[in-house]
Amino acid sequence: MNKHRVSIVIPTYNEAENIAKVLEGIKRQMARIGIRDYELIVVDKHSRDGTAEVARKNGAIVIYDDIGKGSALVK
């Protein structure tokens, strides 16, 4: 199991148009404050617009949520 100092969890639903900008913004901020040991986790509610694919291409781990974003934190 990979342990990271920081996990950033982003809930999404049909955010293909915006998720790349969000992830890049987070990466810039993490670099600016000097944190390199982190993971980006996108919790997707089965988007139909390709959100998961865009998130993966931008370095995020994608998990799918069926019952609420809180449940994703314990997966």
C-alpha positions in Angstrom: 0.0 0.0 0.0 1.3 3.4 -0.9 1.3 5.9 1.9 1.2 9.6 1.1 1.5 12.6 3.4 -1.6 14.2 1.9 -4.6 12.8 0.1 -6.8 15.3 -1.8 -10.3 14.0 -2.4 -12.4 15.7 -5.1 -16.0 14.6 -5.6 -17.3 14.9 -9.2 -20.2 14.4 -11.4 -20.0 15.4 -15.1 -17.0 17.7 -14.6 -15.0 16.7 -17.7 -14.9 20.3 -18.8 -13.4 21.5 -15.5 -11.5 18.7 -13.8 -8.2 19.1 -15.6 -8.1 22.8 -14.6 -8.9 21.9 -11.0 -6.2 19.2 -10.8 -3.6 21.4 -12.4 -4.4 24.2 -10.0 -3.9 21.8 -7.1 -0.6 20.6 -8.5 0.6 24.1 -8.8 -0.4 25.0 -5.3 1.2 21.9 -3.8 4.5 22.7 -5.7 4.3 26.3 -4.5 4.1 25.2 -0.9 6.7 22.5 -1.3 4.5 19.4 -0.8 5.5 16.6 -3.2 4.2 13.6 -1.3 0.5 13.7 -2.2 -2.2 11.9 -4.2 -5.2 13.2 -6.0 -8.3 11.1 -5.7 -11.3 11.9 -7.8 -14.5 10.3 -6.5 -16.8 10.1 -9.5 -20.5 9.5 -9.3 -20.5 7.6 -12.6 -20.3 10.7 -14.8 -21.4 10.3 -18.4 -19.1 13.0 -19.9 -15.7 11.4 -19.6 -14.8 13.0 -16.2 -13.0 9.9 -15.0 -10.9 9.6 -18.2 -9.8 13.2 -18.0 -9.0 12.9 -14.3 -6.8 9.8 -14.9 -5.0 11.5 -17.8 -4.2 14.3 -15.4 -2.7 12.1 -12.7 -5.7 11.3 -10.5 -6.7 8.1 -9.0 -10.4 7.6 -9.8 -12.8 5.7 -7.7 -16.5 5.4 -8.3 -19.1 6.4 -5.8 -22.6 4.9 -5.4 -23.7 6.0 -2.0 -22.1 9.3 -1.2 -18.7 11.0 -1.0 -18.2 10.1 2.6 -18.1 6.5 1.8 -15.3 7.0 -0.6 -13.0 8.2 2.2 -13.1 4.7 3.7 -12.5 2.7 0.5 
